[in-house]
Amino acid sequence: MTTQREHEKAAAAAESSRIRRTPGPLLTGLIAVAAAAVFAGARWATWARGNIANFILVGRHFSIASQVLPGIPVQPTYGYDGQWYYRLALDPANLSRVAYGIRIDRGYRYMRIGYPALTWLLSAGRHALVPYTLVAVNVLAVGALGYFGALFARRYGRSPLWGLLLPAYFGLLTSVSRDTAEPLAVACLLAGLLALRARRPVVAGLLLAFGALTRETTMAAVAAIAIVRVAGMIRDRRWPGREDLAWVLPSAVFAAWEAAAYAITGVFPLMADKDQNAGMPFLAPVQALVSNLGHLSLNPADQVDVWMLEFAILVFCVVAALALLRRSEVPVCEKLAFVLYIIVICAVTPSTWSSLDADLRSFIEVYLLAVIVLLGVPAGRLGRRLSWLLPVLGVVLVPAIILVTQRRLTIS
């Protein structure tokens, strides 16, 4: 028995020594930011034809070409979500329906003010710098995901390089390509969760608050934290404390911004177009899968085939994480947040699921929480039967990243 314990201690010491010798979180973050910067530079030099403003994808349907600022191309299409982030980044305090030649299509756009506000701040309000800053913020946010991922991995005795699984989500390529808010929102989400783990509730609350103002889905994680805390208070018969600021702060900030937007625009952003953004639970993914299965072409570069690969990867992550949820040592609130995010994505409209040009970017929280859950299973508990999960995930992500990169550099 003594010999066995000595062997276990020696093995643990050797593993700890090996991890200390591997690249640290900072280097992991630098790798991620370098990869994102190279991709953005390649898109700028190829598809964007040397004009960073092409990333915005302002469409003629939502713009008045004669009023759009000089140097901003107007595409002969509907454009993409980046046009509204750009419009608000020019002046976040201006919530008019039409400004700078761009019309806000739906009221919920005002809810996602965090990304435009940070861009406006970093660009010092200079309109000419906004297109560059939108891209730069996303590139840096991807790097932050690498850094935070390394912290999660190292916490459970793994090499920090496993943290690269987090910024390797294929949907981030589309976010960087089209100036959308997912990278910044999930960077704030993960930073908030790490701050909560470090027992810094005020920092966690502020980070989650900014994440919620960037992308409202952050509130699912806030709800998970609130549920766990309130359940604990009821069980232990205690009053709220400083730790509850982690969910009270973002809830208060989110509600305050909803009220402010309502006072200015006359509509609550969260309630705007709710019928177009939510559908029958669990029906949309099934419909999208059945529809796309009927259009498989067995051409690896075909949009439907790429979607099927992305869908398979997401399902693989979800199933694996759910199967190992009890073994994972991540906090209960993170496990609950993972489950809540699954429910959220299964309640969105079929149009969100069936979009072949979005690379499932809207479902990034589910992927990230699934990977964190898997990282949270100590290597010894995975055993030989399941030790292949993380390596296989890394391998299957490669073709998806290659195919999406190829498309973003050549087509759209």
WOZILIN-V18672 format. One record per residue. N is the residue number from 1. SS is DSSP state (h for helix, s for strand, l for the rest). Layout:
n:N ss:SS
n:N ss:SS
This chain:
n:1 ss:l
n:2 ss:h
n:3 ss:h
n:4 ss:h
n:5 ss:h
n:6 ss:h
n:7 ss:h
n:8 ss:h
n:9 ss:h
n:10 ss:h
n:11 ss:h
n:12 ss:h
n:13 ss:h
n:14 ss:h
n:15 ss:h
n:16 ss:h
n:17 ss:h
n:18 ss:h
n:19 ss:h
n:20 ss:h
n:21 ss:h
n:22 ss:l
n:23 ss:l
n:24 ss:l
n:25 ss:h
n:26 ss:h
n:27 ss:h
n:28 ss:h
n:29 ss:h
n:30 ss:h
n:31 ss:h
n:32 ss:h
n:33 ss:h
n:34 ss:h
n:35 ss:h
n:36 ss:h
n:37 ss:h
n:38 ss:h
n:39 ss:h
n:40 ss:h
n:41 ss:h
n:42 ss:h
n:43 ss:h
n:44 ss:h
n:45 ss:h
n:46 ss:l
n:47 ss:l
n:48 ss:l
n:49 ss:l
n:50 ss:l
n:51 ss:l
n:52 ss:h
n:53 ss:h
n:54 ss:h
n:55 ss:h
n:56 ss:h
n:57 ss:l
n:58 ss:s
n:59 ss:s
n:60 ss:h
n:61 ss:h
n:62 ss:h
n:63 ss:s
n:64 ss:l
n:65 ss:l
n:66 ss:l
n:67 ss:l
n:68 ss:l
n:69 ss:l
n:70 ss:l
n:71 ss:l
n:72 ss:l
n:73 ss:l
n:74 ss:s
n:75 ss:s
n:76 ss:l
n:77 ss:l
n:78 ss:l
n:79 ss:s
n:80 ss:l
n:81 ss:l
n:82 ss:h
n:83 ss:h
n:84 ss:h
n:85 ss:h
n:86 ss:h
n:87 ss:h
n:88 ss:h
n:89 ss:h
n:90 ss:h
n:91 ss:l
n:92 ss:l
n:93 ss:l
n:94 ss:l
n:95 ss:l
n:96 ss:l
n:97 ss:l
n:98 ss:s
n:99 ss:s
n:100 ss:l
n:101 ss:l
n:102 ss:s
n:103 ss:s
n:104 ss:l
n:105 ss:l
n:106 ss:l
n:107 ss:h
n:108 ss:h
n:109 ss:h
n:110 ss:h
n:111 ss:h
n:112 ss:l
n:113 ss:h
n:114 ss:h
n:115 ss:h
n:116 ss:h
n:117 ss:h
n:118 ss:h
n:119 ss:h
n:120 ss:h
n:121 ss:h
n:122 ss:h
n:123 ss:l
n:124 ss:l
n:125 ss:l
n:126 ss:l
n:127 ss:h
n:128 ss:h
n:129 ss:h
n:130 ss:h
n:131 ss:h
n:132 ss:h
n:133 ss:h
n:134 ss:h
n:135 ss:h
n:136 ss:h
n:137 ss:h
n:138 ss:h
n:139 ss:h
n:140 ss:h
n:141 ss:h
n:142 ss:h
n:143 ss:h
n:144 ss:h
n:145 ss:h
n:146 ss:h
n:147 ss:h
n:148 ss:h
n:149 ss:h
n:150 ss:h
n:151 ss:h
n:152 ss:h
n:153 ss:h
n:154 ss:h
n:155 ss:h
n:156 ss:l
n:157 ss:l
n:158 ss:l
n:159 ss:l
n:160 ss:h
n:161 ss:h
n:162 ss:h
n:163 ss:h
n:164 ss:h
n:165 ss:h
n:166 ss:h
n:167 ss:h
n:168 ss:l
n:169 ss:l
n:170 ss:l
n:171 ss:h
n:172 ss:h
n:173 ss:h
n:174 ss:h
n:175 ss:h
n:176 ss:h
n:177 ss:h
n:178 ss:h
n:179 ss:l
n:180 ss:l
n:181 ss:l
n:182 ss:h
n:183 ss:h
n:184 ss:h
n:185 ss:h
n:186 ss:h
n:187 ss:h
n:188 ss:h
n:189 ss:h
n:190 ss:h
n:191 ss:h
n:192 ss:h
n:193 ss:h
n:194 ss:h
n:195 ss:h
n:196 ss:h
n:197 ss:h
n:198 ss:l
n:199 ss:l
n:200 ss:l
n:201 ss:h
n:202 ss:h
n:203 ss:h
n:204 ss:h
n:205 ss:h
n:206 ss:h
n:207 ss:h
n:208 ss:h
n:209 ss:h
n:210 ss:h
n:211 ss:h
n:212 ss:h
n:213 ss:h
n:214 ss:h
n:215 ss:l
n:216 ss:l
n:217 ss:l
n:218 ss:h
n:219 ss:h
n:220 ss:h
n:221 ss:h
n:222 ss:h
n:223 ss:h
n:224 ss:h
n:225 ss:h
n:226 ss:h
n:227 ss:h
n:228 ss:h
n:229 ss:h
n:230 ss:h
n:231 ss:h
n:232 ss:h
n:233 ss:h
n:234 ss:h
n:235 ss:h
n:236 ss:h
n:237 ss:l
n:238 ss:l
n:239 ss:l
n:240 ss:l
n:241 ss:l
n:242 ss:h
n:243 ss:h
n:244 ss:h
n:245 ss:h
n:246 ss:h
n:247 ss:h
n:248 ss:h
n:249 ss:h
n:250 ss:h
n:251 ss:h
n:252 ss:h
n:253 ss:h
n:254 ss:h
n:255 ss:h
n:256 ss:h
n:257 ss:h
n:258 ss:h
n:259 ss:h
n:260 ss:h
n:261 ss:h
n:262 ss:h
n:263 ss:h
n:264 ss:h
n:265 ss:h
n:266 ss:l
n:267 ss:l
n:268 ss:l
n:269 ss:h
n:270 ss:h
n:271 ss:h
n:272 ss:l
n:273 ss:l
n:274 ss:h
n:275 ss:h
n:276 ss:h
n:277 ss:h
n:278 ss:s
n:279 ss:l
n:280 ss:l
n:281 ss:l
n:282 ss:l
n:283 ss:h
n:284 ss:h
n:285 ss:h
n:286 ss:h
n:287 ss:h
n:288 ss:h
n:289 ss:h
n:290 ss:h
n:291 ss:h
n:292 ss:h
n:293 ss:h
n:294 ss:l
n:295 ss:l
n:296 ss:l
n:297 ss:l
n:298 ss:l
n:299 ss:l
n:300 ss:l
n:301 ss:l
n:302 ss:l
n:303 ss:h
n:304 ss:h
n:305 ss:h
n:306 ss:h
n:307 ss:h
n:308 ss:h
n:309 ss:h
n:310 ss:h
n:311 ss:h
n:312 ss:h
n:313 ss:h
n:314 ss:h
n:315 ss:h
n:316 ss:h
n:317 ss:h
n:318 ss:h
n:319 ss:h
n:320 ss:h
n:321 ss:h
n:322 ss:h
n:323 ss:h
n:324 ss:l
n:325 ss:l
n:326 ss:l
n:327 ss:l
n:328 ss:l
n:329 ss:l
n:330 ss:l
n:331 ss:l
n:332 ss:h
n:333 ss:h
n:334 ss:h
n:335 ss:h
n:336 ss:h
n:337 ss:h
n:338 ss:h
n:339 ss:h
n:340 ss:h
n:341 ss:h
n:342 ss:h
n:343 ss:h
n:344 ss:h
n:345 ss:h
n:346 ss:l
n:347 ss:l
n:348 ss:s
n:349 ss:l
n:350 ss:h
n:351 ss:h
n:352 ss:h
n:353 ss:h
n:354 ss:h
n:355 ss:l
n:356 ss:l
n:357 ss:l
n:358 ss:l
n:359 ss:l
n:360 ss:l
n:361 ss:h
n:362 ss:h
n:363 ss:h
n:364 ss:h
n:365 ss:h
n:366 ss:h
n:367 ss:h
n:368 ss:h
n:369 ss:h
n:370 ss:h
n:371 ss:h
n:372 ss:h
n:373 ss:h
n:374 ss:h
n:375 ss:h
n:376 ss:l
n:377 ss:l
n:378 ss:l
n:379 ss:h
n:380 ss:h
n:381 ss:h
n:382 ss:h
n:383 ss:h
n:384 ss:h
n:385 ss:h
n:386 ss:h
n:387 ss:l
n:388 ss:h
n:389 ss:h
n:390 ss:h
n:391 ss:h
n:392 ss:h
n:393 ss:h
n:394 ss:h
n:395 ss:h
n:396 ss:h
n:397 ss:h
n:398 ss:h
n:399 ss:h
n:400 ss:h
n:401 ss:h
n:402 ss:h
n:403 ss:h
n:404 ss:h
n:405 ss:h
n:406 ss:h
n:407 ss:h
n:408 ss:h
n:409 ss:h
n:410 ss:h
n:411 ss:l
n:412 ss:l
